[in-house]
Amino acid sequence: MNWGMKDKVVIVTGGALGIGRATAQVFAEEGANVVIADCERESAASAAREIQRPGAAAVALECDVSRKESVSAMVQAVVDRFGRIDVLHANAAVQITKPGADTSEEEWDALHGVNLKGVFFSCKYVIPVMKRAKRGAIIITSSGHAFASYRNFSAYAATKGGELAFMRALALDYAADGIRVNCVIPGATDTRLIQQFLRESEDPDATRRRLFDNIPMHRLAKPREIGEAVLFLASDYATYITGTSLVVDGGLLAQG
C-alpha cells in the first residue's frame, strides 16, 4: 500500500522514545523526511540514526515543547532545511500518578506545560507553515484518560481531556485551509510511561495482572501499532477525516 509519504516532512515531538520513536520509524520506512523533536538530545540523536533511510533525512532537534521560544526555533529550523511541513505528530508528554489534592501546583504546571501547552505551541508555530501550503495533517496523542480514568491520574487526565477539546476546536479553525487535525487515543502501550506507572504502584505484579485482565485483548499495545494509526490519519486515505479521534486500545473503552 502506498501511503503517499515519500519526501513529505514530518515532525514528531517526543520522538526519542516510545510511541514517538515508533511513529518516526513508521514514517521513515515510508520515505518521509522525519524530524525528531525532543528534550532528550542524545536519545533523539540515537533515534534519528536508527531510522535513517537512503533518500530521506532523519534529523534530531533538541526542543522543550513547554517553551514557546524552543518550539518556534525548532519549527524555523525545519522550514530552513526543508521549506515545508506536511505532518505534525504532537506527541510529547509527561505523567505523574498522584491523588488530585496531593498534586502540587508545580507538578500541575509542569504536566500542563508539556502535555497541553506543548501541544498548543507545536500547533501554533506549525500551522502558519501549513496554511501557506494549503494542506497539512496534525495528529495529537491524547489518551483513554480523556474518556475514562483511574485513581491517581487526575492531573494527567485533565491534560488529555484538554487535548481532545483543543483538537476539535482547532480542526474547525483550519478546515477551510486544508489542515486536518485529529487525535490518536492509545490504550495501555508498552512504553516508559506505563513501566513507570507499574513500578510506582504498591504491587507492580498485581497491577500488571489487573491491567491485562481489564483489556479485552489481554495485552499492551506495541508502540508501532500506535504509529501505524498516526500514519493512517496523516495519509491521503484520511483526507475527509478531521476533528475526531482514532481509538487504539484493544477494546478497553468499548466496555463502557
C-alpha positions, 0 to 999 in steps of 0.5 A: 500500500502506498501511503503517499509519504515519500519526501513529505516532512514530518515532525514528531515531538517526543520522538526519542522514545516510545510511541514517538520513536515508533511513529518516526520509524513508521514514517521513515520506512515510508520515505518521509523526511522525519524530524525528531523533536525532543528534550532528550538530545542524545536519545533523539540523536540515537533515534534519528540514526536508527531510522535513517533511510537512503533518500530521506533525512532523519534529523534530531532537534533538541526542543522543550515543547513547554517553551514557546521560544524552543518550539518556534526555533525548532519549527524555523529550523525545519522550514530552513532545511526543508521549506515545508511541513506536511505532518505534525505528530504532537506527541510529547508528554509527561505523567505523574500518578498522584491523588488530585489534592496531593498534586502540587501546583508545580507538578500541575504546571509542569504536566500542563506545560508539556502535555497541553501547552506543548501541544498548543505551541507545536500547533501554533508555530506549525500551522502558519507553515501549513496554511501557506501550503494549503494542506497539512495533517496534525495528529495529537496523542491524547489518551483513554484518560480523556474518556475514562480514568483511574485513581491517581491520574487526575492531573494527567487526565485533565491534560488529555481531556484538554487535548481532545477539546483543543483538537476539535476546536482547532480542526474547525479553525483550519478546515477551510485551509486544508489542515486536518487535525485529529487525535490518536487515543492509545490504550495501555502501550508498552512504553516508559510511561506505563513501566513507570506507572507499574513500578510506582504502584504498591504491587507492580505484579498485581497491577500488571495482572489487573491491567491485562485482565481489564483489556479485552485483548489481554495485552499492551499495545506495541508502540508501532501499532500506535504509529501505524494509526498516526500514519493512517490519519496523516495519509491521503486515505484520511483526507475527509477525516478531521476533528475526531479521534482514532481509538487504539486500545484493544477494546478497553473503552468499548466496555463502557 
